[in-house]
Amino acid sequence: GAQSVFALTAVLLLRTQARLAELRTEHAVALAHWRALLQLNPVDLAAHTSAATLLARLEGRVSAIRFLRDACARHPNQIPLHNTLLEWLRTETPEEALTVADQLLTADPTNAWILREKALILCRHNRPAEALPLAEEACRIEPSSPSSPGTTGVILAALGRDREARTAFQAALQLSIESGFMEDLLRVSGDF
């Protein structure tokens, strides 16, 4: 009824105010609007993402990650929110990122994106041998995504298997020339 129309109007108004404040680079004002929106709609992924980005700008990455971690604890079934936390944890120490990835894989063991993310986290932390089976599984699950062979290529390159990595990067680029793996291909191609 009227209350739901009022709540929807308030959410739309806060979203617009937040975006306008961001455009004016009034980061603290924008953050306040996103937080107010989250009071009305506590599972709004865009609001969480925007608030985390603003917190990182105003207070640092640690604050943004803490904000997302707290939101995930309050909303354990909001998988997209956990995915966002995992994205923020990519460059942090691997323990928490791997824990989040494992929790997500428990809920959805055939999610190729999470398999690729976990593989890349392991690879970044000098554990490419553990990462390779995850990347290969992602390729089996989602062969039409350029990220699947591309991730496999990154891991094969880390293992020093350049010929196989080159083939994987070529496969990724055949799926989409805009996939972002051209530099990787050139790096493992000794004849350029």
FENLINVEN-V900526 format. One record per residue. N is the residue number from 1. PSI is psi in degrees with one decimal (none if undefined). Layout:
# FENLINVEN-V900526
{{N & PSI} {N & PSI}}
This chain:
# FENLINVEN-V900526
{{1 & -143.4} {2 & -35.3} {3 & -40.8} {4 & -35.1} {5 & -42.6} {6 & -44.5} {7 & -43.2} {8 & -42.3} {9 & -41.9} {10 & -41.5} {11 & -46.6} {12 & -40.7} {13 & -45.8} {14 & -40.1} {15 & -44.4} {16 & -44.2} {17 & -41.1} {18 & -45.8} {19 & -39.0} {20 & -40.7} {21 & -39.1} {22 & -43.0} {23 & -32.8} {24 & 5.3} {25 & 33.4} {26 & 75.2} {27 & -42.0} {28 & -39.0} {29 & -44.9} {30 & -43.7} {31 & -42.0} {32 & -39.9} {33 & -43.6} {34 & -40.4} {35 & -39.4} {36 & -39.7} {37 & -41.2} {38 & -23.4} {39 & -35.1} {40 & -34.5} {41 & 83.1} {42 & -6.1} {43 & 20.4} {44 & 107.6} {45 & -42.5} {46 & -38.7} {47 & -42.1} {48 & -45.0} {49 & -45.7} {50 & -42.4} {51 & -41.8} {52 & -42.4} {53 & -42.8} {54 & -40.1} {55 & -41.0} {56 & -40.9} {57 & -41.6} {58 & -37.1} {59 & -9.7} {60 & 162.6} {61 & -37.0} {62 & -42.3} {63 & -41.2} {64 & -43.9} {65 & -39.9} {66 & -43.3} {67 & -47.7} {68 & -39.4} {69 & -44.8} {70 & -40.6} {71 & -40.5} {72 & -37.3} {73 & -36.7} {74 & -24.9} {75 & 70.1} {76 & -19.4} {77 & 2.8} {78 & 82.3} {79 & -43.8} {80 & -32.9} {81 & -40.7} {82 & -37.2} {83 & -41.3} {84 & -43.0} {85 & -43.9} {86 & -41.1} {87 & -42.4} {88 & -27.1} {89 & -4.6} {90 & -45.0} {91 & 4.0} {92 & -178.8} {93 & 148.5} {94 & -20.7} {95 & -53.7} {96 & -40.9} {97 & -42.5} {98 & -36.3} {99 & -45.5} {100 & -44.1} {101 & -43.5} {102 & -38.9} {103 & -41.8} {104 & -39.1} {105 & -29.4} {106 & -40.1} {107 & -31.5} {108 & 80.7} {109 & -11.7} {110 & 22.4} {111 & 105.9} {112 & -35.6} {113 & -46.1} {114 & -40.1} {115 & -44.0} {116 & -42.4} {117 & -46.1} {118 & -41.4} {119 & -44.2} {120 & -36.8} {121 & -47.3} {122 & -43.0} {123 & -43.9} {124 & -23.5} {125 & 35.0} {126 & 39.7} {127 & 49.8} {128 & -29.7} {129 & -36.3} {130 & -28.6} {131 & -33.3} {132 & -46.6} {133 & -32.4} {134 & -43.8} {135 & -41.1} {136 & -38.0} {137 & -39.7} {138 & -37.8} {139 & -38.9} {140 & -38.6} {141 & -41.4} {142 & 68.6} {143 & -19.8} {144 & -3.9} {145 & 125.5} {146 & -24.7} {147 & -26.0} {148 & -58.6} {149 & -29.5} {150 & -44.0} {151 & -41.8} {152 & -40.9} {153 & -42.8} {154 & -42.7} {155 & -41.1} {156 & -38.9} {157 & -40.7} {158 & -27.5} {159 & -1.4} {160 & 15.4} {161 & 66.7} {162 & -38.9} {163 & -46.1} {164 & -37.0} {165 & -43.1} {166 & -44.7} {167 & -41.5} {168 & -43.5} {169 & -38.5} {170 & -39.9} {171 & -41.7} {172 & -43.4} {173 & -29.4} {174 & -32.7} {175 & -36.1} {176 & 116.2} {177 & -21.0} {178 & 15.5} {179 & -12.8} {180 & 11.4} {181 & 9.0} {182 & -45.4} {183 & -39.1} {184 & -42.7} {185 & -46.4} {186 & -35.7} {187 & -36.1} {188 & -2.0} {189 & 103.8} {190 & -13.0} {191 & 16.2} {192 & none}}
